[in-house]
C-alpha cells in the first residue's frame, strides 16, 4: 500500500516548498564542457581499428567458450562492453 502511495505521489506536479526550490532567472549558466582529452588518443580512423576489433572478437569468443563449458545455463557475453571496460581501467 505504501509503495502505491509513493508511486502515485511521484507522478504528480512538483510543489515548491521554499523559494530555493523555484528556478531562478539569474541562475548562472552551466560551465562549458572540457573538450581536451586527459590522454592522447589516436584518431578514430586509426589503422589499428581493424586489429582492435579482431582482438576484441577473439577475446570475447575465447571467454565465451570458457564460460559456456563451465555453465549449465545460457551464456551471453559482449566483447565490446568488456573492451570498453578494459579501456576505462
C-alpha positions as CSV (number, residue, x, y, z in Angstrom):
1,X,0.0,0.0,0.0
2,X,2.8,2.4,0.9
3,X,4.6,1.7,-2.4
4,X,1.4,2.6,-4.3
5,X,1.0,5.8,-2.4
6,X,4.7,6.8,-3.1
7,X,4.4,5.9,-6.7
8,X,1.3,8.0,-7.1
9,X,2.9,10.9,-5.3
10,X,5.9,10.8,-7.6
11,X,3.6,11.2,-10.7
12,X,2.1,14.5,-9.6
13,X,3.2,18.0,-10.2
14,X,6.1,19.3,-8.0
15,X,5.0,21.8,-5.4
16,X,7.6,24.4,-4.4
17,X,8.1,24.3,-0.7
18,X,10.6,27.2,-0.4
19,X,12.0,29.9,-2.6
20,X,15.1,27.8,-3.1
21,X,13.0,25.3,-5.0
22,X,12.0,27.8,-7.6
23,X,14.1,28.2,-10.7
24,X,15.9,31.4,-10.7
25,X,16.1,33.7,-13.7
26,X,19.5,34.8,-12.5
27,X,21.0,31.3,-12.2
28,X,24.5,31.0,-13.6
29,X,24.9,29.4,-17.0
30,X,26.3,25.8,-16.9
31,X,30.0,25.6,-17.4
32,X,31.3,24.8,-20.9
33,X,32.3,21.1,-21.3
34,X,36.0,20.4,-21.3
35,X,36.9,19.2,-24.8
36,X,40.6,18.3,-24.3
37,X,41.2,14.6,-23.5
38,X,43.1,13.6,-20.4
39,X,45.4,11.3,-22.5
40,X,46.5,11.3,-26.1
41,X,44.3,9.0,-28.2
42,X,44.7,8.0,-31.8
43,X,42.1,9.4,-34.2
44,X,39.0,7.2,-34.9
45,X,40.2,6.4,-38.4
46,X,43.4,4.8,-36.9
47,X,44.8,1.9,-38.9
48,X,44.6,-0.1,-35.6
49,X,40.8,-0.2,-35.6
50,X,40.5,-3.5,-37.6
51,X,43.2,-5.1,-35.4
52,X,41.4,-3.9,-32.2
53,X,38.0,-5.2,-33.4
54,X,39.6,-8.6,-34.3
55,X,41.3,-8.8,-30.9
56,X,38.0,-7.9,-29.1
57,X,36.2,-10.6,-31.0
58,X,38.8,-13.2,-30.4
59,X,39.0,-12.5,-26.7
60,X,35.2,-12.5,-26.5
61,X,35.0,-15.8,-28.3
62,X,37.6,-17.4,-26.0
63,X,35.9,-16.0,-22.9
64,X,32.5,-17.3,-24.2
65,X,34.0,-20.8,-24.8
66,X,35.3,-20.9,-21.2
67,X,32.0,-19.6,-19.7
68,X,29.9,-22.0,-21.8
69,X,31.9,-25.0,-20.8
70,X,31.6,-24.2,-17.1
71,X,27.8,-23.3,-17.2
72,X,24.7,-25.4,-17.4
73,X,22.6,-22.3,-18.3
74,X,22.6,-19.8,-21.1
75,X,25.6,-17.5,-21.5
76,X,25.7,-14.1,-23.1
77,X,28.9,-12.0,-23.4
78,X,29.5,-8.7,-25.0
79,X,33.1,-8.4,-26.2
80,X,32.7,-4.7,-26.9
81,X,31.5,-4.0,-23.4
82,X,34.5,-5.9,-22.0
83,X,36.8,-4.0,-24.3
84,X,35.3,-0.6,-23.2
85,X,35.7,-1.6,-19.5
86,X,39.3,-2.5,-20.0
87,X,39.8,0.8,-21.9
88,X,38.5,2.6,-18.8
89,X,40.9,0.9,-16.5
